[in-house]
Amino acid sequence: MSVPYSFIVLTHNEELHLRRFLESVADLNAPVFVIDSGSTDATLGIAQEFGVQVLYNTFINHPQQWDFALKTCPVQTPWVIGLDADQVVTPELKQRLLSFKDQDFAGVNGIYFNRKNFFKGRWIKHGGYYPFYLLKMFRYGIGYSDTTEKMDHRFVVPGKTEIWKDGHILEENLKENHISFWIDKHNRYSDLVAQQEVERMQSGAEFAEHPTPWGSPNERKAWFKKIWFKLPRYLRPTLYFTQRMIFQLGVLDGRTGIIFHFLQGFWFRLIVDVKIDELLKQQKHGDQTK
């Protein structure tokens, strides 16, 4: 019986991660598609070694790259699993996938995986980072990439979803062991997030999924984002960091974890707020010169 799902993974200079990912799913014997955006390291050689199909697309942002992948990959299975190159499938999750049968999930269009995130070799267990559910598996042709986002890519499916709490994907970007890489990456991300919020602020655009505190993980995230947008800039990073450190017990993650929560929960959000103000001032000055 053929495997009812295919994997898609995005790459750009992922020689540190791609072999690790492909080895974690090799026993599943599922089709794997790699969408590369111009790797110059050993990424493509590793993909060739494992016999996976590689497609190329110029990278604009993650949501658009996933949109290209879902519309272009010659997927022949009823389900697709979209993962990042720095993620791996754990043995427990692999067992769930080995026993997965399409007919057992009639009426279900998407499945959330539970993620464990690592920073500098440490599992970030607190501060709202675990459990952390990501919609990663969905019916092909039904799930899609939310291209209204610029940075924070997510898949969207209409209809019923299911959450797999046991079995995990592990996420650890080894490049981020060098803090300069993490800072440079998140500085670029802050540009996109600031642009996104200014556009949403001015257009009043709605979320792709209905924001509600009682819905799916994606719907709850949309609800939190809606609240976030209403909070005063510069105050909200402090509130968020306090929530993660105190109320969500981020302090229990130790020194490395506290550094992560500070950088991701405060520094990054503060930089976004600064850039939002810069964009608004640029627009104001531009209107005045017309």
Kinemage of the C-alpha trace (Angstrom):
@kinemage 1
@onewidth
@group {chain A} dominant
@subgroup {mainchain}
@vectorlist {calphas} color= white
{ca met a 1} P 0.000 0.000 0.000
{ca ser a 2} L 1.396 3.385 -0.997
{ca val a 3} L 2.234 6.009 1.605
{ca pro a 4} L -0.675 8.500 1.840
{ca tyr a 5} L 1.489 11.604 2.356
{ca ser a 6} L 4.419 13.491 0.868
{ca phe a 7} L 6.956 15.787 2.517
{ca ile a 8} L 7.890 19.258 1.312
{ca val a 9} L 10.832 21.160 2.772
{ca leu a 10} L 12.302 24.575 1.941
{ca thr a 11} L 16.059 25.009 1.681
{ca his a 12} L 18.715 27.649 1.217
{ca asn a 13} L 22.227 26.638 2.268
{ca glu a 14} L 20.951 23.975 4.653
{ca glu a 15} L 23.869 21.524 4.605
{ca leu a 16} L 23.914 21.632 8.422
{ca his a 17} L 20.328 20.460 8.631
{ca leu a 18} L 19.066 18.720 5.499
{ca arg a 19} L 20.794 15.361 6.051
{ca arg a 20} L 19.492 15.284 9.621
{ca phe a 21} L 15.943 15.919 8.392
{ca leu a 22} L 16.060 13.416 5.535
{ca glu a 23} L 17.471 10.698 7.779
{ca ser a 24} L 14.606 11.259 10.229
{ca val a 25} L 11.968 10.524 7.550
{ca ala a 26} L 13.833 7.979 5.407
{ca asp a 27} L 12.124 4.928 6.974
{ca leu a 28} L 8.706 6.309 6.052
{ca asn a 29} L 9.424 5.797 2.335
{ca ala a 30} L 7.346 8.856 1.504
{ca pro a 31} L 7.980 11.148 -1.474
{ca val a 32} L 10.076 14.200 -0.518
{ca phe a 33} L 10.208 17.469 -2.429
{ca val a 34} L 12.854 20.101 -1.762
{ca ile a 35} L 12.173 23.704 -2.797
{ca asp a 36} L 15.554 25.401 -3.026
{ca ser a 37} L 16.195 29.114 -3.488
{ca gly a 38} L 19.789 29.072 -4.723
{ca ser a 39} L 21.928 27.098 -2.281
{ca thr a 40} L 25.690 27.407 -2.826
{ca asp a 41} L 26.799 24.874 -0.209
{ca ala a 42} L 26.329 21.086 -0.160
{ca thr a 43} L 22.530 21.232 0.156
{ca leu a 44} L 21.749 20.084 -3.381
{ca gly a 45} L 24.336 17.309 -3.202
{ca ile a 46} L 22.698 15.960 -0.047
{ca ala a 47} L 19.281 16.102 -1.716
{ca gln a 48} L 20.658 14.189 -4.706
{ca glu a 49} L 22.244 11.603 -2.401
{ca phe a 50} L 18.832 10.853 -0.875
{ca gly a 51} L 17.122 10.818 -4.258
{ca val a 52} L 14.586 13.528 -3.492
{ca gln a 53} L 13.086 15.776 -6.131
{ca val a 54} L 14.386 19.357 -6.142
{ca leu a 55} L 12.573 22.383 -7.531
{ca tyr a 56} L 13.912 25.936 -7.646
{ca asn a 57} L 12.159 29.194 -6.858
{ca thr a 58} L 13.501 32.655 -6.069
{ca phe a 59} L 12.854 33.448 -2.415
{ca ile a 60} L 10.673 36.442 -1.553
{ca asn a 61} L 9.329 35.406 1.826
{ca his a 62} L 8.303 32.174 3.533
{ca pro a 63} L 4.534 32.387 2.897
{ca gln a 64} L 5.056 32.968 -0.829
{ca gln a 65} L 7.677 30.223 -1.036
{ca trp a 66} L 5.240 27.770 0.535
{ca asp a 67} L 2.511 28.970 -1.815
{ca phe a 68} L 4.789 28.168 -4.755
{ca ala a 69} L 5.640 24.774 -3.279
{ca leu a 70} L 2.026 23.724 -2.746
{ca lys a 71} L 1.018 24.862 -6.219
{ca thr a 72} L 4.030 23.466 -8.092
{ca cys a 73} L 5.210 20.215 -6.494
{ca pro a 74} L 3.793 17.204 -8.388
{ca val a 75} L 2.216 15.732 -5.257
{ca gln a 76} L 0.330 12.495 -5.896
{ca thr a 77} L -0.687 11.720 -2.304
{ca pro a 78} L -3.884 12.827 -0.514
{ca trp a 79} L -1.872 14.425 2.310
{ca val a 80} L 1.185 16.665 2.462
{ca ile a 81} L 3.528 17.462 5.358
{ca gly a 82} L 5.341 20.811 5.211
{ca leu a 83} L 8.409 21.004 7.435
{ca asp a 84} L 11.462 23.236 7.767
{ca ala a 85} L 14.952 21.941 7.045
{ca asp a 86} L 16.010 22.516 10.669
{ca gln a 87} L 13.239 20.258 11.960
{ca val a 88} L 13.336 16.491 12.455
{ca val a 89} L 10.671 13.863 12.995
{ca thr a 90} L 11.042 12.031 16.309
{ca pro a 91} L 10.711 8.218 16.506
{ca glu a 92} L 7.392 8.623 18.336
{ca leu a 93} L 5.948 10.813 15.598
{ca lys a 94} L 7.384 8.457 13.002
{ca gln a 95} L 5.382 5.613 14.547
{ca arg a 96} L 2.190 7.637 14.229
{ca leu a 97} L 2.986 8.324 10.582
{ca leu a 98} L 3.864 4.684 9.878
{ca ser a 99} L 0.400 3.636 11.053
{ca phe a 100} L -1.390 6.574 9.402
{ca lys a 101} L -4.245 5.589 7.101
{ca asp a 102} L -6.250 8.096 5.109
{ca gln a 103} L -9.530 6.277 5.733
{ca asp a 104} L -9.071 6.636 9.490
{ca phe a 105} L -9.222 10.429 9.152
{ca ala a 106} L -12.352 10.916 7.087
{ca gly a 107} L -13.649 14.428 7.674
{ca val a 108} L -10.304 15.676 9.023
{ca asn a 109} L -8.451 18.187 6.834
{ca gly a 110} L -5.446 19.089 8.961
{ca ile a 111} L -3.258 17.772 11.771
{ca tyr a 112} L -1.231 19.802 14.261
{ca phe a 113} L 2.166 18.459 15.360
{ca asn a 114} L 3.655 19.290 18.752
{ca arg a 115} L 7.021 21.071 18.494
{ca lys a 116} L 10.018 21.134 20.788
{ca asn a 117} L 12.200 24.186 20.103
{ca phe a 118} L 15.917 24.257 20.946
{ca phe a 119} L 18.197 27.281 21.351
{ca lys a 120} L 21.940 26.797 21.699
{ca gly a 121} L 21.370 23.144 22.512
{ca arg a 122} L 18.729 23.715 25.206
{ca trp a 123} L 15.090 22.713 24.936
{ca ile a 124} L 12.966 25.807 25.604
{ca lys a 125} L 10.310 24.155 27.734
{ca his a 126} L 8.648 27.182 29.340
{ca gly a 127} L 7.624 30.727 28.462
{ca gly a 128} L 4.764 29.562 26.258
{ca tyr a 129} L 7.062 27.498 24.044
{ca tyr a 130} L 5.807 24.065 25.037
{ca pro a 131} L 3.480 22.549 24.179
{ca phe a 132} L 3.456 24.408 20.871
{ca tyr a 133} L 1.190 23.124 18.109
{ca leu a 134} L 1.895 23.756 14.429
{ca leu a 135} L -0.380 22.837 11.547
{ca lys a 136} L 2.055 20.788 9.478
{ca met a 137} L 0.002 18.013 7.875
{ca phe a 138} L -3.059 18.609 5.731
{ca arg a 139} L -5.003 17.390 2.748
{ca tyr a 140} L -3.319 18.356 -0.488
{ca gly a 141} L -5.374 20.858 -2.450
{ca ile a 142} L -7.315 21.908 0.645
{ca gly a 143} L -4.601 23.359 2.883
{ca tyr a 144} L -2.840 26.491 1.679
{ca ser a 145} L -0.203 29.016 2.688
{ca asp a 146} L -1.453 32.277 4.195
{ca thr a 147} L 0.171 34.774 1.810
{ca thr a 148} L -1.355 37.719 3.664
{ca glu a 149} L 1.556 37.249 6.071
{ca lys a 150} L 5.043 38.486 5.230
{ca met a 151} L 7.171 36.599 7.745
{ca asp a 152} L 5.233 34.346 10.103
{ca his a 153} L 4.238 31.624 7.667
{ca arg a 154} L 1.359 29.327 8.544
{ca phe a 155} L -0.792 26.829 6.749
{ca val a 156} L -4.554 27.219 6.746
{ca val a 157} L -7.204 24.553 6.295
{ca pro a 158} L -10.973 24.911 6.306
{ca gly a 159} L -12.924 22.368 8.261
{ca lys a 160} L -11.971 19.963 11.003
{ca thr a 161} L -8.437 19.624 12.379
{ca glu a 162} L -6.832 17.308 14.899
{ca ile a 163} L -3.995 17.809 17.390
{ca trp a 164} L -1.335 15.145 17.950
{ca lys a 165} L 0.008 15.889 21.413
{ca asp a 166} L 2.307 12.874 21.567
{ca gly a 167} L 5.083 12.522 19.049
{ca his a 168} L 7.035 15.670 18.217
{ca ile a 169} L 8.970 17.561 15.659
{ca leu a 170} L 12.260 18.866 17.042
{ca glu a 171} L 13.402 22.261 15.798
{ca glu a 172} L 17.001 23.350 16.256
{ca asn a 173} L 18.727 25.792 13.926
{ca leu a 174} L 22.415 25.059 14.438
{ca lys a 175} L 23.348 28.288 12.664
{ca glu a 176} L 21.835 30.142 15.617
{ca asn a 177} L 24.567 28.797 17.885
{ca his a 178} L 26.346 31.929 16.622
{ca ile a 179} L 24.368 34.777 18.143
{ca ser a 180} L 25.335 37.148 15.323
{ca phe a 181} L 23.396 34.911 12.908
{ca trp a 182} L 20.323 34.988 15.165
{ca ile a 183} L 20.468 38.783 15.488
{ca asp a 184} L 20.984 39.352 11.753
{ca lys a 185} L 18.102 37.013 10.886
{ca his a 186} L 15.698 38.570 13.345
{ca asn a 187} L 16.713 42.062 12.289
{ca arg a 188} L 15.567 41.113 8.770
{ca tyr a 189} L 12.418 39.527 10.155
{ca ser a 190} L 11.623 42.685 12.127
{ca asp a 191} L 11.496 44.642 8.856
{ca leu a 192} L 8.830 42.272 7.535
{ca val a 193} L 6.804 42.207 10.750
{ca ala a 194} L 6.829 46.013 10.997
{ca gln a 195} L 5.706 46.374 7.379
{ca gln a 196} L 2.999 43.775 7.975
{ca glu a 197} L 1.604 45.558 11.019
{ca val a 198} L 1.602 48.975 9.357
{ca glu a 199} L -0.239 47.560 6.349
{ca arg a 200} L -2.769 45.777 8.550
{ca met a 201} L -3.174 48.911 10.676
{ca gln a 202} L -3.953 51.032 7.629
{ca ser a 203} L -6.022 48.567 5.622
{ca gly a 204} L -7.983 46.943 8.433
{ca ala a 205} L -7.351 43.552 6.803
{ca glu a 206} L -8.866 40.563 8.546
{ca phe a 207} L -7.023 37.419 9.557
{ca ala a 208} L -7.161 34.342 7.353
{ca glu a 209} L -8.681 32.433 10.284
{ca his a 210} L -11.347 33.575 12.726
{ca pro a 211} L -9.662 34.893 15.913
{ca thr a 212} L -11.083 33.148 18.965
{ca pro a 213} L -9.617 32.051 22.305
{ca trp a 214} L -11.568 28.768 22.113
{ca gly a 215} L -10.679 27.580 18.623
{ca ser a 216} L -7.810 25.735 16.978
{ca pro a 217} L -4.196 26.670 17.794
{ca asn a 218} L -4.075 28.910 14.711
{ca glu a 219} L -7.334 30.624 15.676
{ca arg a 220} L -6.026 31.235 19.186
{ca lys a 221} L -2.820 32.732 17.781
{ca ala a 222} L -4.900 35.064 15.608
{ca trp a 223} L -6.855 36.092 18.709
{ca phe a 224} L -3.663 36.894 20.613
{ca lys a 225} L -2.353 38.859 17.635
{ca lys a 226} L -5.552 40.889 17.542
{ca ile a 227} L -5.029 41.836 21.190
{ca trp a 228} L -1.346 42.534 20.557
{ca phe a 229} L -2.123 45.030 17.809
{ca lys a 230} L -4.282 47.018 20.232
{ca leu a 231} L -1.627 47.281 22.951
{ca pro a 232} L 0.526 50.434 23.175
{ca arg a 233} L 3.810 50.138 21.307
{ca tyr a 234} L 6.912 49.989 23.539
{ca leu a 235} L 4.798 48.837 26.476
{ca arg a 236} L 3.746 45.571 24.888
{ca pro a 237} L 7.277 44.065 24.641
{ca thr a 238} L 7.669 44.574 28.396
{ca leu a 239} L 4.260 43.025 29.104
{ca tyr a 240} L 4.996 40.071 26.844
{ca phe a 241} L 8.438 39.427 28.325
{ca thr a 242} L 6.999 39.607 31.846
{ca gln a 243} L 4.260 37.160 30.909
{ca arg a 244} L 6.765 34.692 29.469
{ca met a 245} L 9.241 34.974 32.323
{ca ile a 246} L 6.861 35.057 35.302
{ca phe a 247} L 3.423 33.713 34.431
{ca gln a 248} L 4.648 31.151 31.880
{ca leu a 249} L 7.690 30.242 34.006
{ca gly a 250} L 10.332 31.144 31.437
{ca val a 251} L 12.764 31.742 34.309
{ca leu a 252} L 12.872 27.947 34.775
{ca asp a 253} L 14.595 27.554 31.409
{ca gly a 254} L 17.893 28.620 32.971
{ca arg a 255} L 20.441 31.110 31.716
{ca thr a 256} L 20.294 30.031 28.061
{ca gly a 257} L 16.517 30.008 28.123
{ca ile a 258} L 16.312 33.423 29.758
{ca ile a 259} L 18.602 34.810 27.040
{ca phe a 260} L 16.286 33.325 24.425
{ca his a 261} L 13.124 34.722 26.025
{ca phe a 262} L 14.736 38.164 26.330
{ca leu a 263} L 15.896 38.220 22.717
{ca gln a 264} L 12.761 36.693 21.179
{ca gly a 265} L 10.154 38.013 23.604
{ca phe a 266} L 11.494 41.524 24.273
{ca trp a 267} L 14.372 42.641 22.020
{ca phe a 268} L 12.759 41.462 18.785
{ca arg a 269} L 9.378 42.969 19.657
{ca leu a 270} L 10.958 46.254 20.701
{ca ile a 271} L 12.862 46.529 17.415
{ca val a 272} L 9.600 45.902 15.548
{ca asp a 273} L 7.899 48.746 17.445
{ca val a 274} L 10.784 51.107 16.660
{ca lys a 275} L 10.586 50.224 12.979
{ca ile a 276} L 6.798 50.700 12.927
{ca asp a 277} L 7.277 54.258 14.157
{ca glu a 278} L 9.982 54.838 11.571
{ca leu a 279} L 7.693 53.631 8.777
{ca leu a 280} L 4.818 55.811 9.971
{ca lys a 281} L 7.084 58.867 10.130
{ca gln a 282} L 8.425 58.182 6.649
{ca gln a 283} L 4.887 57.952 5.310
{ca lys a 284} L 3.884 61.161 7.091
{ca his a 285} L 6.866 63.079 5.729
{ca gly a 286} L 6.225 61.626 2.287
{ca asp a 287} L 2.621 62.857 2.337
{ca gln a 288} L 3.752 66.314 3.441
{ca thr a 289} L 6.173 66.634 0.514
{ca lys a 290} L 3.531 65.801 -2.084
